[in-house]
Amino acid sequence: MVVAYGRRRIGKTTLISQKVYSFFDMPVSTGVFVGWNEAFEFLAEKANERRFVLVFDEFPYADGAKAHRQRAPYKKD
């Protein structure tokens, strides 16, 4: 496992993105996947061709959560 950490806004996501696109020989302008199914289908196809490491960046937001979304406060009975 590799952990990329550091202060905010120093380019960690950009660095990871550039390496991912170059690894799969895709132009950076390719864009994003419509949904998780499309993304995992792509990865399954690529896994048949070669081994690779799957990287989750900003994992807490993987479900589409907004940064401002908060949990409901805990109510004590």
Secondary structure, DSSP 8 states (H G I E B T S, - for coil): ------STTSSHHHHHHHHHHHHTT--GGG---SSHHHHHHHHHHHHHH-------SSGGGTT---TT---------
